[in-house]
Amino acid sequence: MEKKIITSKNAPEPIGPYSHAVLVNGTLYVSGQVPKNPHTGEMVTGDIKAETKQVMENLAGILKDAGMDFSNVVKTTIFCVDLGDFAAINEVYGSYFSGNFPARETVQVVKLPLNSNVEISVIAVKP
């Protein structure tokens, strides 16, 4: 098994003992991202669309550093603290894909790291 750790300057530093992503035999497992700006270290707050956009940009940075993009994503998991935000999250999330959408689940949770309102993880495959 070939295992490569992916670290990105385009995503916030991990806040625990985990990697941004792990590439194993062409499959990339990306850790959940919250809306923390990797360049300022500040959390994006106050607007679920802005928060979701930052999360997606963090994921985009990790994918890019692994030589992939959202077209490689086959599975996503969205965690949110309020399913009432689902439509707004979905609008921003959907703008990063162009057909052939990945499989996905969305789960409401009580709390997320750094008091985030949304966290998204992805699995991507390099053909």
Secondary structure, 3 states (H helix, E strand, C coil): CCEEEECCCCCCCCCCCCCCEEEECCEEEEEEECCECCCCCCECCCCHHHHHHHHHHHHHHHHHHCCCCHHHEEEEEEEECCHHHHHHHHHHHHCCCCCCCCEEEEEECCCCHHHCCEEEEEEEECC
